Amino acid sequence: MWLMVPLAMIGVVRVCVVLVAADLYDLSLHRSRPLPYAPTVWVVIPAYNEELCVARAVQSVLDSSYADVSVIVVDDGSTDRTAEVLSGFGPRVRVVSQPNAGKAAAINTGMHLVGDGLVMVLDADSTLSVSAVSRMVAHFADPLVLAAAANVKIACPRGVLGWVQRLEYAVVHRLKQGYTVFNCEYVIGGVGSVFRTSIVRACGYFDTDTMTEDIDFSMKILSVRGNFDWRIIFAADAIAYTQAVPSLSGLLRQRFRWKFGRLQAFYKHRSLFFGRSCSCLLSWLHLPYTAAGEVLVLFEPLFVYVVVSATFQTGWFTGILLLCAVYTGVTFFTIIGDLTEPWPSKLRLLSLAPLAYPLLMVIVFVDFVAVLRSLLTVLRGYRPAGRWEHVERTLTSVPG
């Protein structure tokens, strides 16, 4: 218990430092790009039984303000009408069908069909903002940038769980801006992630032996190229939209895949920890801290129990009030500083700031269950590999 108190204080200081760095990131967005850069962009959309939403994902790409963009949809053995609903889009959309082989394999099929330039991976149940591709391309005008993650927002959240995820995404992605400033980003997420096609080929494409092919490939880039002379970044101004998971059971399944896949990637690329191929901030601080955080999640129920028990036994409610104040403060400054949020949306999120602690504790509970399940999975000797993991969604399609 006494160990968790200083660790919690370190965590608060870390978040504050990263938020200040995020403000510096905002200033960098207004700087001019080094040179005009107008590459061809391919958007690869892997799809398995996505007849309800894949057409909307494709249309969001075609509506892009960037002209030189084409779409490759890989239908990975769907048993519904996925291929049929994609007919009629014209020559800018290519549909490829293959026997079911998993999401990573479907992405690789699309990657093998692209030429030189940039390639984006977009989930079939997600969409892009009109300016997303253009803003992504601007980041790659810096020749040192190898990959970039999009700023993913929850579209049209509904119910408590929907708004919990909306708030979580806002906070997490604000922190990613700070990680980019310190050049210690290590996750290029699957929704709207962009890569130079040259680095995809140099790394041998996506691997199929982990549950989170995006984290695995991001760390693979760092293993191959390091981050001294190259960068992988978060593109805050490139907005993509995804849907909230509406049920607790669905959220638990999603987060198990995320947690177990992250642990798989950590073990697979363990040479990045305390190594020399990447900066000390990444190898000696950020990655070990993140890995330790996954373990400490298992002690979160004990921490909450001790705090609540001590509060009621002593009648000293300052401890809980202080926790709520910290979460509220972090959430408030995160949302206020986010230049990508329009004010109507920002005001709705700010109204949730006083409830940030109990709301985000829902995610802590989900993470606890996901990490515990991951541990039990390891102890049973089961090693799930890359496969499709569908969860129910709030909407049948995502508003662009």
C-alpha positions in Angstrom: 0.0 0.0 0.0 2.7 2.4 1.0 4.6 1.6 -2.3 1.5 2.6 -4.3 1.3 6.1 -2.8 4.7 7.3 -4.1 4.0 5.5 -7.4 0.7 7.4 -7.7 2.4 10.7 -7.0 5.0 9.9 -9.7 2.2 9.1 -12.0 0.5 12.5 -11.4 3.8 14.4 -11.9 4.4 12.4 -15.1 0.9 13.3 -16.5 1.4 16.9 -15.7 4.8 17.0 -17.5 3.3 15.2 -20.5 0.3 17.7 -20.6 2.8 20.6 -20.7 4.6 18.9 -23.6 1.2 18.5 -25.3 0.9 22.3 -25.2 4.2 22.5 -27.0 2.9 20.0 -29.5 0.0 22.4 -30.2 2.5 25.1 -31.1 4.3 22.8 -33.5 1.0 22.3 -35.5 1.1 25.9 -36.5 4.6 25.8 -37.9 5.0 25.6 -41.7 5.9 22.2 -43.1 9.5 21.9 -44.5 8.6 21.3 -48.2 5.5 20.7 -50.3 4.8 17.0 -50.3 2.1 15.3 -52.4 2.5 11.5 -52.4 0.0 8.9 -53.5 -2.0 7.6 -50.6 -3.5 4.2 -50.4 -6.1 3.3 -47.8 -6.3 -0.4 -46.9 -9.5 -1.5 -45.2 -9.5 -5.1 -43.9 -13.1 -6.3 -43.6 -14.8 -9.4 -42.3 -18.6 -9.5 -42.1 -18.9 -5.7 -42.3 -21.8 -5.2 -44.6 -23.5 -2.7 -42.3 -20.7 -0.1 -42.2 -17.9 -0.8 -44.7 -19.5 1.3 -47.4 -19.6 4.3 -45.1 -15.9 3.9 -44.3 -15.1 3.8 -48.0 -17.2 6.8 -48.8 -15.5 8.8 -46.0 -12.2 8.2 -47.8 -13.5 9.2 -51.2 -14.9 12.4 -49.7 -11.4 13.4 -48.6 -10.1 16.8 -49.5 -6.9 15.1 -50.6 -7.1 14.2 -54.3 -4.6 11.4 -54.9 -6.1 8.7 -52.6 -7.3 5.2 -53.5 -9.0 2.5 -51.5 -8.2 -1.2 -51.3 -10.8 -3.2 -49.4 -9.7 -6.8 -48.5 -12.7 -9.0 -47.9 -11.3 -11.7 -45.6 -13.7 -14.5 -46.3 -16.9 -12.7 -45.2 -20.1 -14.7 -45.0 -22.4 -11.7 -45.4 -22.9 -9.2 -48.2 -19.6 -7.2 -47.6 -18.4 -7.7 -51.1 -21.8 -6.9 -52.6 -22.3 -3.5 -50.9 -18.9 -2.3 -52.2 -20.0 -2.6 -55.9 -20.5 0.6 -57.8 -17.8 2.8 -56.1 -15.7 3.2 -59.3 -12.1 2.8 -60.2 -10.7 4.4 -57.1 -11.9 1.5 -55.0 -10.5 -2.0 -55.5 -12.1 -4.9 -53.7 -10.0 -8.1 -53.1 -11.6 -11.3 -51.7 -9.6 -14.0 -50.0 -10.2 -17.0 -47.7 -10.5 -16.1 -44.1 -7.0 -15.7 -42.6 -7.3 -13.0 -40.0 -7.0 -9.2 -39.8 -3.2 -9.0 -40.1 -3.2 -11.3 -43.1 -5.9 -9.2 -44.7 -3.9 -6.0 -44.1 -0.8 -7.6 -45.7 -2.8 -8.6 -48.8 -3.7 -4.9 -49.2 -0.1 -3.8 -48.5 1.2 -5.9 -51.2 -1.0 -4.1 -53.7 0.2 -0.5 -53.0 2.9 1.4 -54.7 5.4 4.0 -53.4 4.0 6.7 -51.2 1.9 6.4 -48.0 -0.5 3.7 -46.9 -3.2 4.1 -44.3 -5.0 1.3 -42.4 -8.6 2.0 -41.6 -11.0 -0.2 -39.7 -14.2 -1.0 -41.6 -16.4 0.3 -38.8 -14.6 3.7 -38.7 -14.5 6.8 -40.8 -12.2 9.7 -41.6 -12.8 13.4 -41.4 -12.7 15.3 -44.7 -9.2 16.8 -43.9 -7.7 13.7 -42.2 -5.6 12.5 -45.2 -4.4 15.9 -46.1 -3.3 16.6 -42.6 -1.6 13.2 -42.3 0.3 13.9 -45.5 1.5 17.2 -44.1 3.2 15.4 -41.2 5.0 13.2 -43.6 6.6 16.2 -45.2 9.1 15.7 -42.5 11.4 13.0 -44.0 12.2 11.6 -40.6 8.6 10.5 -39.9 8.1 6.8 -40.7 4.6 6.3 -39.2 1.8 8.4 -37.7 -1.3 7.6 -35.6 -4.6 9.4 -36.2 -6.5 11.2 -33.5 -9.4 8.8 -32.9 -12.6 10.1 -31.4 -15.8 8.3 -30.3 -18.7 9.2 -32.6 -22.1 9.9 -31.1 -21.6 8.4 -27.6 -24.7 7.0 -26.0 -25.2 6.0 -22.4 -22.7 6.0 -19.5 -20.3 3.5 -21.2 -20.3 5.6 -24.4 -19.4 8.8 -22.6 -16.8 6.9 -20.4 -15.1 5.8 -23.6 -15.4 9.3 -25.2 -13.7 10.8 -22.1 -11.0 8.2 -22.0 -10.1 8.7 -25.7 -9.9 12.4 -25.2 -7.5 12.1 -22.2 -5.4 9.3 -23.7 -4.9 11.0 -27.0 -4.0 14.3 -25.4 -1.2 12.5 -23.6 0.0 11.0 -26.9 0.8 14.5 -28.1 3.2 14.9 -25.2 4.8 11.5 -26.0 5.4 12.7 -29.6 7.2 15.8 -28.3 9.5 13.5 -26.3 9.8 11.2 -29.2 8.8 8.2 -27.1 5.6 7.1 -28.9 5.5 3.4 -29.5 1.9 2.7 -30.6 0.5 3.5 -34.0 -3.1 2.4 -33.6 -5.2 0.6 -36.2 -7.8 3.3 -37.0 -6.3 5.7 -39.5 -2.7 4.7 -38.9 -0.3 5.8 -41.8 3.0 4.4 -42.8 5.6 5.1 -45.5 5.3 2.1 -47.9 9.1 1.8 -47.8 9.1 1.1 -44.0 6.3 -1.5 -44.4 8.5 -3.4 -46.9 11.6 -2.9 -44.9 10.0 -4.5 -41.9 8.5 -7.4 -43.8 4.9 -6.4 -43.4 2.6 -7.2 -40.4 3.1 -10.3 -38.3 0.2 -12.6 -37.6 1.3 -14.1 -34.3 -0.2 -11.5 -31.9 -3.7 -10.3 -31.1 -2.8 -6.6 -31.7 -1.1 -6.4 -35.0 -0.9 -2.6 -34.8 1.1 -2.4 -31.6 3.3 -5.3 -32.8 4.1 -3.6 -36.0 4.8 -0.2 -34.3 7.3 -1.9 -32.0 8.7 -3.8 -35.0 9.5 -0.5 -36.7 11.3 0.7 -33.6 13.2 -2.6 -33.4 14.3 -2.3 -37.1 15.0 1.4 -37.3 15.1 2.7 -33.7 14.1 6.3 -32.9 17.4 8.2 -32.9 17.3 9.1 -36.6 13.6 8.4 -37.3 10.3 9.2 -35.6 6.8 7.6 -35.2 4.3 10.2 -34.1 0.8 11.1 -33.2 -1.1 13.4 -35.7 -3.5 15.2 -33.5 -5.1 17.2 -36.3 -5.9 14.1 -38.4 -9.3 13.1 -37.1 -10.8 9.7 -37.4 -14.1 8.4 -35.9 -15.0 5.1 -34.3 -17.9 3.7 -32.4 -18.2 3.1 -28.7 -18.7 -0.4 -27.4 -22.2 -0.3 -25.8 -22.0 -3.2 -23.4 -19.7 -4.1 -20.5 -19.2 -7.6 -21.8 -18.2 -6.2 -25.2 -15.8 -3.7 -23.7 -14.2 -6.5 -21.6 -13.6 -8.6 -24.7 -12.1 -5.6 -26.6 -9.8 -4.7 -23.7 -8.7 -8.3 -23.2 -7.5 -8.3 -26.8 -5.7 -4.9 -26.3 -4.1 -6.0 -23.0 -3.0 -9.5 -24.0 -1.8 -8.2 -27.4 0.2 -5.5 -25.8 1.8 -8.0 -23.4 2.6 -10.3 -26.4 4.2 -7.3 -28.2 6.2 -6.4 -25.1 7.6 -9.9 -24.8 8.2 -10.2 -28.5 10.1 -6.9 -28.7 11.6 -7.1 -25.2 15.0 -6.1 -26.6 13.6 -2.5 -26.7 13.4 -2.5 -22.9 16.7 -1.1 -21.4 18.3 -1.4 -24.8 20.4 0.9 -26.9 18.5 1.0 -30.2 16.1 3.7 -29.0 16.3 6.7 -26.8 16.6 6.4 -23.0 13.3 8.1 -22.5 11.6 5.3 -24.5 13.7 2.3 -23.5 14.5 3.1 -19.9 11.5 5.1 -18.8 8.3 5.1 -20.9 8.2 1.4 -21.9 9.2 0.1 -18.4 6.7 2.5 -16.8 3.9 1.3 -19.1 4.7 -2.4 -18.5 4.8 -1.8 -14.7 1.5 0.0 -15.0 -0.1 -3.1 -16.5 1.1 -5.1 -13.5 0.0 -2.5 -10.9 -3.5 -2.5 -12.4 -3.9 -5.9 -10.6 -3.5 -4.1 -7.2 -6.0 -1.3 -8.0 -8.9 -3.0 -6.2 -6.7 -3.3 -3.1 -5.8 0.3 -3.3 -9.4 1.4 -3.6 -10.5 -0.9 -0.8 -7.8 0.5 1.6 -8.6 4.1 0.7 -12.4 3.6 1.1 -12.0 1.5 4.3 -9.6 4.0 5.9 -11.9 6.8 5.0 -15.0 5.4 6.7 -13.0 4.2 9.7 -11.5 7.5 10.3 -14.1 9.8 8.9 -11.3 11.6 7.0 -12.7 12.1 3.5 -9.8 14.3 2.3 -8.1 11.3 0.6 -11.1 10.5 -1.7 -11.7 14.2 -2.3 -8.0 14.6 -3.3 -8.3 11.7 -5.7 -11.4 13.2 -7.3 -9.7 16.6 -7.5 -6.6 15.2 -9.2 -8.7 13.4 -11.8 -10.9 16.4 -12.3 -7.9 18.7 -12.7 -6.2 16.5 -15.2 -9.4 16.0 -17.2 -10.2 19.8 -17.2 -6.8 20.9 -18.4 -6.7 18.0 -21.0 -10.0 19.1 -22.5 -9.3 22.9 -22.4 -6.0 22.4 -24.1 -7.3 20.2 -26.9 -7.5 22.3 -30.0 -9.1 19.5 -32.0 -12.3 19.6 -30.0 -15.0 22.0 -31.2 -16.5 24.1 -28.3 -19.9 22.4 -28.2 -18.2 19.0 -27.7 -15.6 20.5 -25.4 -18.4 21.9 -23.1 -20.1 18.5 -22.9 -16.8 16.9 -21.9 -16.0 19.6 -19.4 -19.4 19.0 -17.7 -18.1 15.5 -17.0 -14.8 16.6 -15.5 -16.2 16.7 -11.8 -17.2 13.0 -12.4 -13.9 12.0 -14.0 -12.8 9.8 -11.1 -15.8 7.5 -10.9 -16.3 7.5 -14.7 -12.7 6.5 -15.4 -12.8 4.0 -12.6 -15.1 2.0 -15.0 -12.1 1.7 -17.4 -9.8 0.8 -14.5 -12.2 -2.0 -13.6 -12.3 -3.2 -17.2 -8.5 -3.0 -17.4 -8.2 -5.0 -14.1 -10.4 -7.8 -15.5 -8.5 -7.7 -18.8 -5.1 -8.0 -17.2 -6.2 -10.7 -14.8 -7.7 -12.7 -17.7 -4.4 -12.2 -19.7 -2.4 -13.5 -16.7 -4.7 -16.6 -16.4 -4.4 -17.1 -20.2 -0.6 -17.2 -19.9 -0.7 -19.6 -17.0 -3.0 -21.9 -19.0 -0.4 -21.9 -21.8 -2.8 -20.7 -24.4 -1.3 -18.3 -26.9 -4.1 -16.7 -29.0 -2.7 -15.2 -32.3 -4.1 -12.7 -34.7 -7.7 -13.2 -35.6 -10.9 -11.2 -36.0 -12.5 -10.0 -32.7 -15.8 -8.4 -33.4 -17.7 -6.6 -30.6 -21.1 -5.1 -30.9 -21.2 -1.4 -31.7 -23.5 1.5 -30.8 -24.4 2.2 -34.4 -24.5 0.3 -37.7 -22.4 3.1 -39.2 -20.3 5.9 -38.0 -21.2 9.5 -38.8 -18.3 11.2 -40.6 
